[in-house]
Structure formats: C-alpha cells, structure tokens
Amino acid sequence: MAHQIEQMAYVGQTPWHGLGNQLTQNQPIEVWAQQAGMDWRIESSNVSYMAQNERGHSIIMPYEEQRVLYRSDTHAPLSVVSQRYQEVQPQEILEFYRDLTEQSGFELETAGVLKGGKKFWALAKTGQSTALKGRDVSNGYILLATACDGTLATTAQFTSIRVVCNNTLAIALRGQSRSAGAVKVPHSTKFDADKVKQQLGISVRAWDEHMYEMKQLSQRKVTQQEAAAYFDTVFNNAGLNGAQQDDSIIQFYRNVAAQANPAAKAENKSEPNGRAMSKVMAMFNGQGRGAELSSAKDTAYGLLCSITEFVDHERRAMSADHRLDSAWFGAGQAVKQRALEQAAALTA
C-alpha cells in the first residue's frame, strides 16, 4: 500500500516509519522546505462545470461559490472549498519556527507532507527536558499542522515525547480543558503566526505543569484490578457505575484469557477492543518499552504510557503513516487524551 507521506525530512534518528531525508542539525528554513517536500504553494481556481444548451451543445458554466485548491508544482487537486476559505501555505508552517529556531533555541526535528499535500506539519524541540525517577526522560516539542481538505484546522500544540519509547502526548494549556489544549485557527480566519505564538505563550509554564502532573502519576501505585478498570474505561466504558464497572472488569479478564487461549476464546465472546486491552495490559506488565522503569512499573504513569505506546506504535492501521495521522490528529489522539484524563482521576 502506498505511503501517505509525500515527502519529509528529519534530524537525528530515523523516525517511526523509516522514510525521509536526513538533515544535519541547524539547517535553514529554506533547506527544510526543499527536503521536506514543502517548497510549493497552494493555488486556486474557480469551479466550472459542463452542461448542455437547448441545441445539445456542451457549454462550460462557472460555479462562483466554490474554488479548487491545487499544488503549484504538480497541479494535482487538493480539495474544493468555499470562496471564504483561508488557505495556509506549506512555507507558512515552516516560517512559524524561523525566529524560534534562530533566536530562542528551538530546533526543527521533523517536517513533512501527508496525503499528497492535503496535510502538512512541522515539529520542533523546545529545549525543555525532564527526567522522572529511573531516568525516564521526556522532551518538549511544539507541533504545528494544517490541512486543506477540511479535516484539520491550523493547530499549534505543545507535545511531550518520552525518549525511551518515542511516545507522544499533547500538553494541555493552562486554564483550558484537555480537549482544548491547543491553539486552533479555523480556515474561515486568516492564520496569524504572531498571534498564535502569543496565545501559546511560548514559555516553560505549560511544560512544568505537565511534568509535575506526570510526576504525580509516577508516584501513584496501582493494582492489577485498577489497571483493568482503567483500560476498560479508556477503551469502552467511560461513565459506568460501580456495579457495571465490576462486571466489566470480570469481562476484561475473561477477554485476556480468551486472547491467550484459543479454546477459551471459542467459548467466550470477546468484548469490543478486546485485542487492544489485552495488548496494553501486557505492555503495562512488562512488555512495553520502559515498562520496568521505576517511574512506570505498577504506576498510573505506566498505565498512561501503555496507552500512548499502543496508539503510536502498535494500534492496527493500514500503514505506519495512517497510524501517525490518527495518533496526532485523529481517533488515536482522542484515545490518548481520554487516557490522560482517566490517569489524572487516579491522583485526584
């Protein structure tokens, strides 16, 4: 199956999918644009359609309410949008980081194009880094992404990446709900990079608060029953009462047995997301990368890391690129945020 990634570039280790052009550090924005496949513009043309007049002759008619967006280099179509649509150029995504990399110590780490140019992003390391007990290191990043096919507003998001397993987790901004932990600019509004940076408040506050929360999770020990309830709530049963939760935990363990024993599986109908829950439980109990570190072993932080590792690296997907799209922008991102909310509830 064809990869969704049109082109990308990176510094450091080869990224999750093994694709891309490796760059040396501290390359200028212009080099990133070329090597990441972002050195083209979104152009537009008014929509027309073919009709027949009363004589049966074909005539071309304008449809003035819509425009076609297309790539300047290949002329490949990207989407059909309204006249009010405000497109964001690939170069604007990279230019967002120019002063941050040249003056504030940020470092672009990866950038690229998905779905033939319909979605593109850049990810930069902020220089913030914190280690939990057991030398469990996480680094801070800012992800900026947009799409021109209606699937994503232009979104700037603080993100943490756990070094031992390359797991990503969005960081909520101060005073906002986790679901609102990003600055989003709809395509009905012109993208203003300076205003977005002001809203983000490029500072250490969001990072410090996030890592304080992770430290609290790493100090909260959990039992196997709590782990089963947590995974079941994240995947299936948010909002169940106590009796329903107990029944669900029983079914969870039945499902784990069914996954491990074909005979038991034949006798026992697996519940929704059974494979996923069995996998994350095994990862939590030692199979996950970094699961034996003291920060994660038998802790609420370990529960959260099992979910993020599963979504980023193990979740079933048509390709690694589809998994990335989901983990950063789609259903996988929603699962990770729900996992963070449920983990935080354990320390409340």
Residue frames as qw, qx, qy, qz and C-alpha x, y, z in Angstrom:
[[0.000, 0.888, 0.460, 0.000, 0.00, 0.00, 0.00],
 [0.372, 0.602, -0.036, 0.705, 1.28, 3.47, -0.87],
 [0.383, -0.331, -0.470, 0.723, 2.51, 5.60, 2.00],
 [0.013, 0.914, 0.406, -0.012, 0.53, 8.69, 2.88],
 [0.357, -0.740, 0.142, 0.552, 3.76, 10.61, 3.40],
 [0.603, 0.796, 0.035, 0.045, 4.53, 12.52, 0.21],
 [0.598, 0.448, -0.346, 0.568, 7.93, 13.64, 1.46],
 [0.543, -0.836, -0.061, -0.046, 9.53, 14.55, 4.75],
 [0.471, 0.554, -0.476, 0.495, 12.81, 15.47, 6.39],
 [0.745, -0.653, -0.128, -0.032, 14.25, 14.87, 9.84],
 [0.194, 0.683, -0.604, 0.362, 17.32, 15.33, 12.02],
 [0.491, -0.402, 0.667, -0.390, 18.62, 12.77, 14.47],
 [0.361, -0.040, 0.931, 0.010, 17.45, 9.17, 14.46],
 [0.198, -0.138, -0.738, -0.630, 15.32, 7.72, 11.68],
 [0.484, -0.104, 0.270, -0.826, 11.65, 8.40, 12.58],
 [0.669, 0.002, 0.601, -0.436, 8.80, 5.95, 13.14],
 [0.835, 0.450, 0.210, -0.239, 8.31, 4.85, 9.51],
 [0.710, -0.201, 0.474, 0.481, 11.90, 4.72, 8.26],
 [0.491, 0.651, 0.392, 0.427, 11.26, 7.25, 5.49],
 [0.084, -0.984, -0.096, 0.122, 12.56, 10.73, 4.83],
 [0.574, 0.618, -0.209, 0.495, 15.62, 12.82, 4.04],
 [0.676, -0.562, -0.235, 0.415, 18.07, 13.06, 6.92],
 [0.223, 0.874, -0.065, 0.427, 19.48, 16.52, 7.52],
 [0.516, 0.020, -0.474, 0.713, 22.32, 17.74, 9.65],
 [0.246, -0.709, -0.529, 0.396, 21.35, 19.96, 12.55],
 [0.115, -0.694, -0.083, 0.706, 20.64, 23.69, 12.32],
 [0.329, 0.266, 0.621, 0.659, 19.68, 23.78, 8.65],
 [0.162, 0.154, 0.037, -0.974, 17.93, 26.98, 7.45],
 [0.571, 0.377, 0.496, -0.535, 14.18, 27.05, 6.80],
 [0.542, 0.582, -0.336, -0.505, 14.79, 27.09, 3.04],
 [0.199, 0.324, -0.921, -0.081, 16.61, 23.74, 3.17],
 [0.320, 0.146, 0.833, -0.426, 13.84, 22.25, 5.31],
 [0.591, 0.487, 0.140, -0.628, 11.24, 23.39, 2.77],
 [0.503, 0.503, -0.601, -0.364, 13.05, 21.65, -0.07],
 [0.182, 0.237, -0.949, 0.097, 13.93, 18.43, 1.74],
 [0.298, 0.190, 0.776, -0.523, 10.55, 18.09, 3.48],
 [0.126, 0.379, 0.800, 0.448, 8.64, 18.47, 0.23],
 [0.041, -0.781, -0.513, 0.354, 7.12, 21.79, 1.30],
 [0.192, -0.395, 0.257, 0.861, 8.62, 24.06, -1.37],
 [0.018, 0.368, 0.703, 0.608, 5.39, 24.58, -3.32],
 [0.237, 0.046, 0.247, -0.938, 2.30, 26.74, -2.97],
 [0.277, 0.491, 0.813, -0.149, -1.41, 26.11, -2.77],
 [0.096, 0.058, -0.349, -0.930, -3.01, 27.74, -5.80],
 [0.376, 0.417, 0.715, -0.417, -6.72, 28.03, -6.53],
 [0.081, -0.040, -0.604, -0.792, -9.09, 28.18, -9.48],
 [0.562, 0.089, 0.228, -0.790, -12.80, 28.85, -9.72],
 [0.446, 0.121, 0.886, -0.031, -15.01, 25.80, -10.20],
 [0.467, 0.301, -0.337, -0.760, -16.66, 25.25, -13.57],
 [0.563, 0.106, 0.810, -0.126, -18.94, 22.51, -14.82],
 [0.063, 0.085, -0.706, -0.700, -20.07, 21.25, -18.20],
 [0.483, 0.408, 0.583, -0.510, -23.72, 21.48, -19.22],
 [0.285, 0.258, 0.736, 0.557, -25.71, 21.21, -22.45],
 [0.234, 0.255, 0.052, -0.937, -27.67, 24.02, -24.02],
 [0.682, 0.362, 0.380, -0.509, -31.01, 23.71, -25.83],
 [0.638, 0.595, -0.382, -0.304, -29.18, 22.74, -29.02],
 [0.992, -0.108, 0.002, 0.070, -27.39, 19.87, -27.29],
 [0.536, 0.618, -0.341, 0.464, -24.03, 21.64, -27.40],
 [0.703, -0.402, -0.377, 0.449, -21.69, 21.39, -24.43],
 [0.064, 0.833, -0.075, 0.545, -21.06, 24.62, -22.60],
 [0.553, -0.073, -0.560, 0.613, -18.83, 25.40, -19.62],
 [0.326, -0.811, -0.247, -0.418, -20.54, 27.19, -16.76],
 [0.200, 0.414, -0.579, 0.674, -18.93, 28.84, -13.70],
 [0.622, -0.600, -0.503, -0.016, -19.85, 27.89, -10.14],
 [0.172, 0.719, -0.227, 0.634, -18.79, 31.03, -8.35],
 [0.649, -0.677, 0.113, -0.328, -19.35, 29.82, -4.78],
 [0.915, -0.295, 0.224, 0.159, -16.55, 27.22, -4.88],
 [0.242, 0.812, -0.522, -0.103, -12.83, 27.07, -5.66],
 [0.976, 0.043, -0.152, 0.151, -10.47, 24.17, -6.39],
 [0.320, -0.828, 0.452, 0.086, -7.20, 24.17, -4.45],
 [0.944, 0.289, -0.043, 0.153, -4.25, 22.57, -6.23],
 [0.685, -0.478, 0.200, 0.512, -0.46, 22.24, -5.95],
 [0.232, 0.882, -0.205, -0.355, 1.65, 24.75, -7.83],
 [0.177, -0.539, 0.767, 0.299, 4.30, 22.17, -8.73],
 [0.211, 0.048, 0.954, 0.207, 2.27, 19.16, -9.91],
 [0.408, -0.050, -0.253, -0.876, -1.12, 20.86, -10.41],
 [0.319, -0.235, -0.918, 0.015, -2.64, 17.92, -8.51],
 [0.416, -0.607, -0.217, -0.642, -6.01, 18.81, -6.93],
 [0.152, 0.149, -0.749, 0.628, -6.17, 19.07, -3.15],
 [0.059, 0.471, 0.782, -0.403, -9.78, 19.97, -2.32],
 [0.029, -0.577, -0.457, -0.676, -12.85, 22.00, -3.23],
 [0.260, -0.382, -0.530, 0.711, -13.55, 24.87, -0.83],
 [0.098, 0.888, 0.446, -0.059, -15.77, 27.93, -0.49],
 [0.367, 0.732, -0.005, 0.574, -14.67, 31.40, -1.56],
 [0.413, -0.848, 0.135, -0.304, -14.34, 32.29, 2.15],
 [0.945, -0.221, -0.041, 0.236, -11.74, 29.59, 2.79],
 [0.032, -0.918, 0.395, -0.026, -8.35, 30.91, 4.01],
 [0.945, 0.150, -0.223, 0.185, -5.59, 28.56, 2.93],
 [0.461, -0.796, 0.370, 0.132, -2.32, 28.24, 4.86],
 [0.647, 0.638, -0.416, -0.032, 0.78, 27.69, 2.74],
 [0.930, -0.108, -0.229, 0.267, 3.36, 24.96, 3.48],
 [0.466, 0.407, -0.259, 0.742, 6.02, 27.67, 3.76],
 [0.353, -0.659, 0.088, -0.658, 3.98, 29.43, 6.46],
 [0.905, -0.399, -0.140, -0.054, 4.13, 26.32, 8.64],
 [0.798, 0.047, -0.173, 0.575, 7.93, 26.34, 8.47],
 [0.181, 0.578, -0.083, 0.791, 8.22, 30.14, 8.78],
 [0.629, -0.700, -0.167, -0.294, 6.36, 29.88, 12.11],
 [0.869, -0.399, -0.047, 0.288, 9.59, 28.42, 13.53],
 [0.580, 0.600, -0.116, 0.539, 12.11, 30.83, 11.97],
 [0.103, -0.749, 0.318, -0.572, 12.51, 33.19, 14.93],
 [0.843, -0.466, 0.160, -0.214, 12.07, 30.33, 17.39],
 [0.947, 0.056, 0.035, 0.314, 14.99, 28.41, 15.86],
 [0.520, 0.573, -0.103, 0.625, 17.19, 31.43, 15.14],
 [0.062, -0.624, 0.264, -0.733, 16.66, 33.33, 18.39],
 [0.658, -0.468, 0.228, -0.544, 15.01, 31.13, 21.03],
 [0.199, -0.429, 0.873, -0.117, 16.95, 27.86, 20.88],
 [0.842, 0.203, 0.356, -0.352, 14.24, 25.72, 19.30],
 [0.103, -0.388, 0.812, 0.423, 15.31, 23.02, 16.82],
 [0.776, 0.255, -0.178, -0.549, 13.23, 21.66, 13.97],
 [0.458, -0.302, 0.835, -0.038, 13.24, 17.88, 14.21],
 [0.315, 0.221, 0.868, 0.314, 10.82, 16.70, 11.53],
 [0.386, 0.486, 0.070, -0.781, 8.54, 18.18, 8.89],
 [0.177, 0.002, 0.892, 0.416, 6.61, 16.70, 6.04],
 [0.496, 0.144, -0.221, -0.827, 3.59, 16.31, 3.83],
 [0.371, 0.119, 0.902, -0.187, 0.77, 13.78, 4.14],
 [0.480, 0.572, 0.645, -0.163, -1.88, 12.68, 1.66],
 [0.524, 0.465, 0.431, 0.569, -0.25, 14.22, -1.38],
 [0.182, 0.232, -0.018, 0.955, -0.21, 17.69, 0.15],
 [0.411, -0.636, -0.464, -0.460, -3.63, 17.75, 1.78],
 [0.644, -0.763, -0.055, -0.004, -1.99, 17.83, 5.22],
 [0.625, 0.448, -0.345, 0.539, 1.44, 19.06, 6.31],
 [0.635, -0.766, -0.098, 0.009, 3.24, 19.70, 9.59],
 [0.454, 0.550, -0.496, 0.495, 6.47, 20.59, 11.36],
 [0.779, -0.586, -0.220, 0.043, 7.67, 19.52, 14.80],
 [0.324, 0.676, -0.390, 0.535, 10.33, 21.41, 16.76],
 [0.677, -0.323, -0.521, 0.408, 12.10, 20.60, 20.01],
 [0.185, -0.939, -0.111, -0.269, 11.74, 23.40, 22.54],
 [0.331, 0.528, -0.569, 0.537, 14.87, 22.51, 24.53],
 [0.573, -0.451, 0.373, -0.573, 12.83, 21.57, 27.60],
 [0.684, 0.110, -0.721, -0.009, 13.64, 18.17, 29.10],
 [0.523, -0.507, 0.426, -0.536, 12.74, 16.50, 32.38],
 [0.469, 0.139, -0.872, 0.027, 13.60, 13.12, 33.89],
 [0.768, -0.468, -0.010, -0.438, 11.28, 11.23, 36.23],
 [0.567, -0.526, 0.627, -0.093, 12.66, 8.69, 38.67],
 [0.820, 0.080, 0.547, 0.151, 14.56, 5.88, 36.99],
 [0.183, -0.396, 0.471, 0.767, 15.99, 8.29, 34.40],
 [0.365, 0.555, 0.732, 0.151, 12.76, 8.28, 32.43],
 [0.148, -0.339, 0.132, 0.920, 13.31, 11.32, 30.18],
 [0.367, 0.727, 0.575, 0.074, 10.70, 13.31, 28.27],
 [0.292, -0.107, 0.204, 0.928, 11.41, 16.20, 25.90],
 [0.267, 0.681, 0.408, -0.547, 9.19, 19.14, 24.99],
 [0.294, 0.149, 0.627, 0.706, 8.08, 19.98, 21.44],
 [0.392, 0.501, 0.214, -0.741, 5.72, 22.24, 19.53],
 [0.365, 0.250, 0.818, 0.367, 3.74, 20.68, 16.70],
 [0.327, 0.508, 0.032, -0.796, 2.18, 22.93, 14.04],
 [0.266, 0.140, 0.889, 0.346, -0.03, 21.30, 11.43],
 [0.450, 0.405, 0.102, -0.789, -2.75, 22.16, 8.97],
 [0.420, 0.231, 0.843, 0.245, -4.85, 20.60, 6.22],
 [0.235, 0.261, -0.228, -0.908, -6.61, 21.88, 3.15],
 [0.321, -0.140, -0.842, -0.411, -9.16, 19.09, 2.83],
 [0.558, -0.485, -0.150, -0.656, -11.43, 20.06, 5.72],
 [0.822, -0.234, -0.512, 0.090, -10.03, 17.51, 8.19],
 [0.631, -0.376, -0.300, 0.608, -7.94, 19.83, 10.40],
 [0.018, -0.997, -0.049, -0.049, -7.85, 23.46, 11.45],
 [0.476, 0.582, -0.431, 0.499, -4.40, 25.01, 11.62],
 [0.778, -0.604, -0.146, -0.089, -3.32, 23.69, 15.01],
 [0.272, 0.606, -0.579, 0.472, -0.39, 24.58, 17.28],
 [0.863, -0.436, -0.163, -0.195, 0.13, 22.13, 20.13],
 [0.180, -0.656, 0.696, -0.229, 2.65, 21.60, 22.92],
 [0.947, 0.049, -0.281, -0.150, 3.68, 17.94, 22.83],
 [0.418, -0.644, 0.638, -0.064, 5.86, 15.76, 25.04],
 [0.829, 0.320, -0.444, -0.111, 7.81, 12.79, 23.70],
 [0.767, -0.529, 0.360, -0.049, 9.03, 10.07, 26.05],
 [0.179, 0.702, -0.652, -0.224, 12.53, 9.20, 24.88],
 [0.388, -0.249, 0.886, -0.046, 12.57, 5.51, 25.81],
 [0.458, 0.335, 0.823, 0.035, 9.65, 4.66, 23.52],
 [0.062, 0.044, 0.430, 0.900, 9.07, 7.75, 21.31],
 [0.036, -0.638, -0.769, 0.025, 5.52, 8.08, 22.65],
 [0.053, 0.286, 0.097, 0.952, 3.78, 11.41, 22.03],
 [0.196, -0.631, -0.710, 0.243, 1.31, 13.15, 24.31],
 [0.062, 0.688, 0.209, 0.692, -0.37, 16.52, 23.81],
 [0.314, -0.200, -0.526, 0.765, 0.04, 19.01, 26.66],
 [0.075, -0.828, -0.546, -0.107, -2.99, 20.98, 27.84],
 [0.219, 0.490, -0.097, 0.838, -2.58, 24.73, 28.07],
 [0.122, -0.158, -0.629, 0.751, -3.08, 26.46, 31.40],
 [0.330, 0.289, 0.316, -0.842, -6.72, 27.14, 32.19],
 [0.602, 0.247, -0.420, -0.633, -8.03, 25.01, 29.32],
 [0.906, -0.062, 0.337, -0.247, -9.63, 21.60, 29.21],
 [0.535, -0.293, 0.704, 0.363, -7.53, 18.79, 27.81],
 [0.562, 0.524, 0.605, 0.210, -9.64, 18.68, 24.67],
 [0.233, 0.962, 0.107, 0.088, -8.86, 22.38, 24.19],
 [0.631, -0.613, 0.238, 0.412, -5.15, 22.03, 24.86],
 [0.538, 0.133, 0.452, 0.699, -4.15, 23.61, 21.56],
 [0.171, 0.578, 0.007, -0.798, -4.47, 26.83, 19.62],
 [0.454, 0.340, 0.769, 0.297, -6.70, 26.18, 16.62],
 [0.153, 0.450, -0.137, -0.869, -7.25, 28.61, 13.79],
 [0.636, 0.456, 0.613, -0.103, -10.22, 27.68, 11.59],
 [0.426, 0.094, 0.528, 0.728, -9.83, 28.15, 7.86],
 [0.066, 0.851, 0.471, 0.222, -12.53, 30.81, 7.95],
 [0.302, -0.936, 0.064, 0.172, -9.93, 33.00, 9.69],
 [0.546, 0.724, -0.358, 0.224, -6.57, 34.20, 8.40],
 [0.871, -0.262, -0.219, 0.354, -3.62, 32.48, 10.07],
 [0.016, 0.909, -0.245, 0.337, -1.55, 34.93, 12.13],
 [0.774, 0.090, -0.517, 0.354, 1.65, 33.28, 13.37],
 [0.142, 0.341, -0.448, 0.814, 2.48, 36.01, 15.90],
 [0.601, -0.342, 0.079, -0.718, -0.99, 35.85, 17.42],
 [0.920, -0.102, -0.363, -0.106, -0.78, 32.06, 17.70],
 [0.583, 0.200, -0.537, 0.576, 2.57, 32.30, 19.48],
 [0.180, -0.371, 0.321, -0.852, 1.09, 34.85, 21.86],
 [0.804, -0.262, -0.090, -0.526, -1.82, 32.52, 22.61],
 [0.867, 0.027, -0.463, 0.180, 0.55, 29.61, 23.16],
 [0.420, -0.864, 0.240, -0.142, 2.62, 31.75, 25.48],
 [0.806, 0.349, -0.408, 0.250, 5.90, 30.20, 24.37],
 [0.244, -0.696, 0.484, -0.471, 7.22, 29.61, 27.88],
 [0.249, 0.204, -0.923, 0.213, 8.15, 26.96, 30.39],
 [0.488, -0.132, 0.441, -0.742, 4.85, 27.15, 32.29],
 [0.868, 0.121, -0.142, -0.460, 2.90, 24.56, 30.27],
 [0.670, 0.320, -0.659, 0.124, 5.86, 22.19, 30.30],
 [0.028, 0.297, -0.727, 0.619, 6.49, 22.49, 34.04],
 [0.641, -0.063, 0.323, -0.693, 2.83, 21.90, 34.85],
 [0.863, 0.220, -0.344, -0.297, 2.67, 18.91, 32.53],
 [0.561, 0.300, -0.718, 0.283, 5.76, 17.26, 34.01],
 [0.260, -0.256, 0.613, -0.701, 4.51, 17.95, 37.54],
 [0.822, 0.035, 0.083, -0.562, 1.38, 16.01, 36.60],
 [0.802, 0.295, -0.518, -0.035, 3.48, 13.18, 35.16],
 [0.179, 0.360, -0.750, 0.525, 5.50, 13.07, 38.39],
 [0.566, -0.145, 0.430, -0.689, 2.26, 12.73, 40.37],
 [0.900, 0.176, -0.179, -0.356, 1.20, 9.85, 38.13],
 [0.613, 0.388, -0.659, 0.198, 4.58, 8.14, 38.57],
 [0.044, -0.288, 0.720, -0.630, 4.10, 8.20, 42.36],
 [0.723, -0.040, 0.215, -0.656, 0.58, 6.70, 42.28],
 [0.092, -0.172, 0.978, 0.072, 0.83, 2.92, 42.63],
 [0.712, 0.087, -0.123, -0.686, -1.99, 0.89, 41.06],
 [0.604, -0.105, 0.777, -0.144, -3.24, -2.66, 41.49],
 [0.117, 0.029, 0.860, 0.495, -3.98, -5.10, 38.68],
 [0.123, 0.642, 0.751, -0.087, -7.70, -4.58, 39.27],
 [0.040, 0.805, 0.092, -0.584, -7.28, -0.81, 38.97],
 [0.107, -0.374, 0.636, 0.666, -5.29, -1.33, 35.77],
 [0.150, 0.313, 0.895, 0.280, -8.04, -3.50, 34.29],
 [0.087, 0.786, 0.537, -0.294, -10.69, -0.93, 35.23],
 [0.072, -0.691, 0.194, 0.693, -8.57, 1.87, 33.75],
 [0.104, -0.165, 0.758, 0.623, -8.02, 0.21, 30.38],
 [0.115, 0.493, 0.855, 0.112, -11.65, -0.83, 30.16],
 [0.043, 0.812, 0.347, -0.468, -12.83, 2.71, 30.90],
 [0.081, -0.560, 0.392, 0.725, -10.46, 4.24, 28.35],
 [0.022, -0.079, 0.826, 0.558, -11.46, 1.88, 25.55],
 [0.191, -0.342, -0.863, -0.318, -15.07, 1.06, 26.28],
 [0.391, -0.615, -0.684, -0.035, -16.96, 2.15, 29.32],
 [0.150, 0.176, -0.257, 0.938, -16.47, 5.74, 30.41],
 [0.406, -0.259, 0.052, -0.875, -19.06, 6.72, 32.98],
 [0.650, -0.234, -0.704, -0.163, -20.07, 3.30, 34.29],
 [0.567, -0.665, 0.196, -0.445, -21.32, 2.99, 37.85],
 [0.290, -0.557, 0.758, -0.176, -19.59, 0.74, 40.37],
 [0.773, 0.057, 0.603, -0.189, -21.58, -2.44, 39.74],
 [0.752, 0.653, 0.028, -0.079, -21.27, -2.06, 35.97],
 [0.179, 0.802, -0.566, 0.061, -17.55, -1.44, 36.35],
 [0.528, -0.361, 0.754, -0.150, -17.12, -4.65, 38.38],
 [0.833, 0.341, 0.421, -0.115, -18.93, -6.65, 35.70],
 [0.551, 0.812, -0.193, -0.024, -16.78, -5.00, 33.05],
 [0.138, -0.704, 0.693, -0.069, -13.56, -5.90, 34.91],
 [0.725, -0.065, 0.677, -0.109, -14.66, -9.54, 35.06],
 [0.771, 0.599, 0.214, -0.042, -15.27, -9.48, 31.32],
 [0.209, 0.874, -0.438, -0.028, -11.88, -7.82, 30.80],
 [0.357, -0.494, 0.792, -0.030, -10.05, -10.71, 32.47],
 [0.784, 0.263, 0.553, -0.098, -12.15, -13.22, 30.55],
 [0.599, 0.796, -0.038, -0.072, -11.12, -11.46, 27.38],
 [0.042, -0.768, 0.639, 0.020, -7.42, -11.55, 28.34],
 [0.594, -0.174, 0.784, -0.052, -7.74, -15.30, 28.87],
 [0.749, 0.536, 0.368, -0.129, -9.55, -15.66, 25.57],
 [0.387, 0.861, -0.312, -0.105, -6.80, -13.84, 23.71],
 [0.133, -0.618, 0.774, -0.037, -4.18, -16.14, 25.21],
 [0.384, -0.019, 0.918, -0.095, -6.16, -19.39, 24.95],
 [0.303, 0.051, -0.597, -0.741, -7.90, -20.29, 21.65],
 [0.284, -0.329, -0.900, -0.031, -10.11, -22.82, 23.42],
 [0.088, -0.522, -0.535, 0.659, -11.30, -20.21, 25.88],
 [0.123, 0.286, -0.228, -0.922, -11.82, -17.80, 23.03],
 [0.265, -0.153, -0.806, -0.507, -14.13, -20.24, 21.30],
 [0.303, -0.509, -0.790, 0.157, -16.28, -20.43, 24.42],
 [0.223, -0.681, -0.337, 0.611, -16.15, -16.78, 25.34],
 [0.383, 0.786, 0.325, 0.360, -17.26, -13.92, 23.12],
 [0.478, -0.086, -0.116, 0.866, -14.66, -11.18, 23.16],
 [0.031, 0.854, 0.376, -0.359, -15.88, -7.69, 24.01],
 [0.450, 0.863, 0.047, 0.225, -15.17, -4.67, 21.80],
 [0.132, 0.852, -0.429, 0.271, -11.49, -3.63, 21.75],
 [0.919, -0.380, 0.107, -0.011, -10.52, -6.90, 23.40],
 [0.830, 0.268, -0.063, 0.484, -7.24, -7.21, 21.50],
 [0.169, 0.737, -0.168, 0.632, -6.29, -3.65, 22.37],
 [0.575, -0.698, 0.196, -0.379, -6.98, -4.10, 26.08],
 [0.968, -0.180, 0.061, 0.164, -5.07, -7.38, 26.24],
 [0.670, 0.468, -0.094, 0.568, -2.13, -5.77, 24.48],
 [0.027, -0.759, 0.217, -0.613, -1.94, -2.71, 26.74],
 [0.786, -0.569, 0.141, -0.197, -2.25, -4.88, 29.86],
 [0.934, 0.026, 0.020, 0.354, 0.70, -6.96, 28.67],
 [0.427, 0.620, -0.120, 0.648, 2.66, -3.81, 27.91],
 [0.391, -0.769, 0.163, -0.478, 1.87, -2.42, 31.35],
 [0.877, -0.430, 0.206, -0.066, 3.03, -5.66, 32.95],
 [0.599, -0.516, 0.482, 0.377, 6.49, -5.56, 31.43],
 [0.682, 0.321, 0.527, 0.393, 6.25, -5.91, 27.66],
 [0.247, 0.951, 0.157, 0.100, 6.15, -2.18, 26.92],
 [0.587, 0.401, -0.200, 0.674, 9.28, -0.17, 26.27],
 [0.025, 0.428, -0.359, 0.829, 10.30, 1.40, 29.56],
 [0.694, -0.473, -0.341, -0.423, 7.63, -0.54, 31.49],
 [0.808, -0.283, -0.405, 0.320, 10.20, -1.77, 34.03],
 [0.241, 0.408, -0.252, 0.844, 11.48, 1.71, 34.86],
 [0.190, -0.313, -0.720, 0.590, 10.57, 2.73, 38.40],
 [0.221, 0.175, 0.030, -0.959, 8.52, 5.66, 37.08],
 [0.577, 0.076, -0.449, -0.678, 6.22, 3.31, 35.14],
 [0.386, -0.019, -0.921, 0.044, 6.23, -0.06, 36.93],
 [0.290, -0.513, -0.788, 0.178, 2.86, -0.56, 38.65],
 [0.072, -0.400, -0.244, 0.881, 2.04, 3.16, 38.48],
 [0.414, 0.750, 0.410, -0.313, -0.60, 5.38, 36.91],
 [0.126, 0.750, -0.426, -0.490, 2.15, 6.81, 34.69],
 [0.225, -0.189, 0.917, 0.269, 2.81, 3.28, 33.44],
 [0.434, 0.531, 0.709, -0.167, -0.87, 2.92, 32.57],
 [0.313, 0.855, 0.030, -0.412, -0.77, 6.11, 30.52],
 [0.029, -0.613, 0.673, 0.413, 2.49, 5.13, 28.78],
 [0.413, 0.094, 0.899, 0.112, 0.99, 1.77, 27.79],
 [0.444, 0.730, 0.477, -0.206, -1.85, 3.57, 26.03],
 [0.193, 0.870, -0.228, -0.391, 0.39, 6.10, 24.28],
 [0.207, -0.418, 0.819, 0.334, 2.81, 3.42, 23.11],
 [0.471, 0.326, 0.819, 0.011, -0.06, 1.29, 21.83],
 [0.400, 0.830, 0.285, -0.264, -1.63, 4.18, 19.90],
 [0.101, 0.847, -0.383, -0.355, 1.66, 5.45, 18.45],
 [0.029, 0.531, -0.819, -0.217, 3.30, 2.13, 17.60],
 [0.187, -0.015, 0.981, -0.049, 1.02, -0.90, 17.93],
 [0.526, 0.428, 0.432, -0.595, -2.51, 0.07, 17.00],
 [0.562, 0.300, 0.704, 0.316, -3.81, -1.60, 13.87],
 [0.235, 0.759, -0.039, -0.606, -3.63, 0.67, 10.83],
 [0.814, 0.569, 0.115, -0.011, -3.41, 0.37, 7.06],
 [0.677, 0.449, -0.222, 0.539, 0.14, 1.70, 7.27],
 [0.514, -0.315, -0.348, 0.718, 2.51, 3.43, 9.66],
 [0.071, 0.159, 0.138, 0.975, 1.52, 6.70, 8.04],
 [0.471, -0.528, -0.483, -0.515, -2.18, 6.16, 8.75],
 [0.652, -0.480, -0.495, 0.315, -1.21, 5.38, 12.35],
 [0.354, -0.088, -0.135, 0.921, 0.73, 8.64, 12.60],
 [0.180, -0.359, -0.324, -0.857, -2.19, 10.62, 11.19],
 [0.613, -0.553, -0.513, -0.236, -4.52, 9.04, 13.75],
 [0.656, -0.349, -0.414, 0.525, -2.10, 9.39, 16.68],
 [0.272, -0.093, -0.075, 0.955, -1.51, 13.10, 16.09],
 [0.215, 0.011, -0.182, -0.959, -4.72, 14.32, 14.51],
 [0.576, -0.146, -0.551, -0.586, -7.48, 11.71, 14.69],
 [0.820, -0.408, -0.269, -0.297, -9.04, 8.92, 16.73],
 [0.776, -0.031, -0.432, 0.458, -5.75, 7.86, 18.29],
 [0.141, 0.345, -0.268, 0.888, -5.20, 11.35, 19.67],
 [0.583, -0.457, -0.079, -0.667, -8.65, 11.23, 21.26],
 [0.890, -0.239, -0.385, 0.049, -7.83, 7.89, 22.92],
 [0.575, 0.127, -0.401, 0.702, -4.60, 9.31, 24.37],
 [0.136, -0.405, 0.158, -0.890, -6.36, 12.37, 25.77],
 [0.775, -0.405, -0.203, -0.441, -9.05, 10.18, 27.34],
 [0.839, -0.077, -0.431, 0.324, -6.27, 8.04, 28.83],
 [0.292, 0.280, -0.344, 0.847, -4.65, 11.13, 30.35],
 [0.462, -0.451, -0.003, -0.764, -7.95, 12.25, 31.88],
 [0.888, -0.312, -0.283, -0.185, -8.55, 8.83, 33.43],
 [0.705, 0.071, -0.433, 0.557, -4.96, 8.63, 34.75],
 [0.026, 0.394, -0.248, 0.885, -5.31, 12.09, 36.31],
 [0.673, -0.456, -0.167, -0.558, -8.53, 10.94, 38.02],
 [0.855, -0.174, -0.448, 0.195, -6.49, 8.29, 39.86],
 [0.481, 0.044, -0.368, 0.795, -4.45, 11.01, 41.58],
 [0.224, -0.592, -0.168, -0.756, -7.35, 13.33, 42.36]]
